[in-house]
């Protein structure tokens, strides 16, 4: 879970107080992305993959900036948060196939197997260590600053 997804989940729960609404985030992200991922794969085969990746990263960025503006102005709503999750899910359904199809173009054929291994290892490590790296609590406790989480 990225920090933006965690922040959106937090906002949904703060606004609604409902675990059902919190669970709906996953549904809003997954169901449309499942249907569009086939289109995303076809687009990655036909169009410039780097451009698809760029556009797929810009869309959630703009949506996240809209949430930031809404939070600052005090106008954040569940509908806006669900819309951002939907945009992010749809963008990732274009980004993931394009990113996977880009690797064979970048890496020479004889190094491709090793590149897949390194890519999978780095991705797995980032999923495991990412939350630790972005959370100030455990590092503060382990560094002995006296600021505990709890």
N, C-alpha and C positions, 0 to 999 in steps of 0.2 A: 504494500500500500504506500503510495507516495504521500508526501506531506500535504499536497493539495487535496487529495482524496480524504485524508484524515481530517483536515480542517473542514471540508464540506460535510463529512459525517458528523463532526462535532456541532456544526451550525444546525444541521437538520435536527439533531437531538435537542439542542438548546431551544430551538423554535417550537418543536412539536412535543418533546418529552415522550415520544412514542418509539418503542423499539420496532414496531411495524413500519413506521415511516423510515426508520434507519435501514431496515432490511430492504425497503423498496428501492434504495439507491442501487444496490446490486442488480436488481431486476431491471431497472431503467437503463443501466449501463450494459447489461449482458444481452437482453433479448433483441434490441434493435441491431446491436453490433454483430450478433450471430447471423442475422439475415443479410447484412450488408457486407460481411467479410468475403463472400463469394464475389461480389462486385469489386471489392478492394483488390482481390487477387487478380481479377481480369484487368483492372486498371493498371496494376503493377506490371502485367505482361505487355500492355500496349503503350503506356505513357512513360515519360522519364521518371525513373524511380526516385532520383534525388529530389525532384520537384514535388513529387507526392509526399515524401517524407517531410520536406520543408513546410508544405501547406498543412500537413497533418499535425505539425507541431505548433504552427501559428494559431490554428483554430482554438485549441484548448487554452492557449496563452491569452487570447482575446477574451474568451469566456471567463477565465479566471480574473482578468482585469475588471470585467463587468461585475463580478462578485465583490471584488475589492471596493469598487466604487459604491456598490449598494451597501456594503457593510459600513463604509465611512459615512455615507449619507443616512444610515439608519433605515434603509428601505429594502433590506434583504428579505426574501420570501422563499417559501418552500418551492414554489413554481420556478423561480430563478435558479435555485440550487439543482433541481431536477433537470432543468434545461442545460445547465453546465455539464452535469454528469452525462446527459444524452449526447451532447456535442463531443465531449471527450471520448466516449465510447465509440461513436461513429468515426471520429478521426483515427482512433487506434485501429479500427478495422480496415483502414486504408494504409496506415503506417506499417503495421506488422508484416503484411505480405510484401510490401515494397522493400522493407528493411531485410527480410529474409532472402529476397531475390537479388538484392544488391551484393551480398557477400560473395557469390561466385564470380561476379564481375570484377571485384577488387582483388581477390586473392588468387595467386597462381594455382593451377590445377594440382601440382605436386604438394602444395602446402595446405590444400583445402581441408583435409581431414584434421590436421592439427589446428587450423583456424576455427573449425567447428568446436573442437574440444576446449580451446581457450575461451571462445565466446560463451559457451555454456557455463564454464567454470566462473568466469567473471560475472555473468548474470546471476548465477546462484549465490555467489559471495555477496553481491550487492543487495540481494533480497534479505540475506541473513544479517549483514553488518550495517545496512542502510539505516534501519530504525535506531540502532545504537549510535551511529555517527551523528544523527540529527537531534537526538534527545539530550538535553543538557543535564538532566537529573542524574543518571548513573555515573556520568563522568565527574560531576561535581562531588558526588559521594566518594568515588574511588580516588579522586585527587586530594581528598582530605580538606576541602574548603569549608566543610561544616554545613553546607546547604543540602539538606536531605530531601528526599522525595517521600511523601507519605501522607 
